[in-house]
Amino acid sequence: MIIRCLDANDAKAFSALRREVTLENPVQMGLTYEEELTRTLDSFRAQLSFTPPNSMYGCFVNEALVSTAAVGYMWGVFTSPGYRRQGLGRQAVEAAVQHAFLNKVHRINLQVYVPNKPAVALYSSMGFIEYGVEPEAIYIAGNYYDGVHMTLLNNQV
């Protein structure tokens, strides 16, 4: 297993992982699988072309991208269904948080579409605290889902 910062060259692997996760659970991703399929490889290249301190970390197993986490604002946290419950998502989040805090980011915010007990539990265990709920934050396949807002303060800045 290797964790490293992703860049535009990882667009194809990132797109494949997003599609796999979206097919299994579109609510977690905030869009339908059909919407995900409309995204071009160039849009993923652009999305992975970060300006510091923003970054995305990926966890690779046997050269396959299986988990990701991005900061500035925490987003893109997802793990391939076949690799869940192995701590890989946690490791990607920890790498992203460490990068942000080393780059003097004062606070990391995120939003989790609920229900998503595993994600809320992961973030809570890492020190993120809930600071509000956005009712009906997204609408997917005829249903509304709330968004739980969470934050993590860098006490070292």
N, C-alpha and C positions, 0 to 999 in steps of 0.2 A: 504494500500500500504506500502511495506517495501523495502528499498534499502539497500543492503549489498554486501560485497565482496564475489565473487564466488570462489569456490575451486573445486578440482577434484570430489568431491561428487555431484556437480551440472552438471556433464557431460551429463547426459541423458536429462535434461531440456534444456541445452544449445544446444545440437544437435537438439532437436525437434524445438526450436525457429529458429535456422539457416535454417532448412529445410523448415519451413513455409515461412520464408522471401525469401529464394532463389526461391521457387516455384512461388512466386508472382512477384519477380523482380531479376533475376540473375545478372543484371549489378551492382546493388547496392552491391552485395556480391562478385563480381569478379570471379564467376564461375557458371557453369550451375547446374541445379538441379541434373542431372545425376552424375556430378562430386561430388556434395555434398553427394549423397547417398553412394559413395564409401568410405567415411570416417568412421572409426571404433570408437566405444565408447572409446576404449583405447587412440585413437589419441586425442579425446576431453579431456579425463582425463589429458593427458600430457600437452595439451594446457592450461589447467586451473591450472596447478601446477607452480605457478609463484615464481620467486625470487624477493625480494624487490629491488627497489621500484615499479616494475611492478605489476599490479593488474587489475582485471576486476570487475566492479560493475554491479549488476543486479537489476532490478526493478521487484518486485513480486506483483501481484494483485490476491487476493484469492489463494495464494500459487502457482500460475502459473508464471513462468518467462516470462515477456512480453517485456523487453527492456534491452539492455546491452551497456557497453562502457568500453574499456580497455585502459590502459596507460602503459608506457614507451613511445613507439610510439603509438599514438591514433589509435585504430583499433576496429573492432567488434562492431561498433555503429549501432544498428538496433533495430526496434520496430515491434512487431507483428502488422500486418495490422489492426486488429480490435481494437487496442489500440493507434493508431496514433492520432496526433493533440490534445493530452491531456497533453503534457508537460512531459511525462514520459522519453522520450529519453533525453531531456534537463537535467532532474534530474540525470539520470545515468551519463551523460557526466560531469555535475558539481561535482558529487561525485568522479569520476575518476580524474578529474583535481585537485580538492582539495587534494586528496590523494597524487598525484604526487608532488604538490607544497609543501605540508607539509613534504615530504621526500626529499626536496631540489633539485628536478628536475629543471634544468635551463630553458628548453624549451620543448614544446610538439609539434611534427609535425604530420601531417596526410595527407592522399590523399583521394580525393573524385572522384569517376568515374562519369563523366557528360554525359548527363544532369541529375542533381539531385538538383534542385533548393531548395527544403526544407532543405537538408543537408548543402548546402553552406550558406543559410540564417541563419540556426541555429548557425553554427560555427562563421560566421561573427558577429552575435549579441552577441557572447560571447567573442569577442576580437581577434579571430584568423584572421590573414591576409594572403592573397594569396601571394605566392612568386614564382610561376611558374606553367607552364602547361607541362605535359608530353604527347606529341601527341601519339595517338594510344597506350595507356598504357595497355589495355587489348583487347582481341579478344573473343567475345562470339556470338555464333549462327550466324556466318557469318558477324558480324559487329565489327568494331573497336570503342573503346571509349577512350576519353582523360582522363587523371588524373590531377585534380587540386591539387597542393600542397599548404597547409596552415600551419601556425605556430602560436604558442602562447607563449610569453616570460613571465617567472616568474620574475617580477620586484623586488621581495622580497629577491632574492638570491644574 
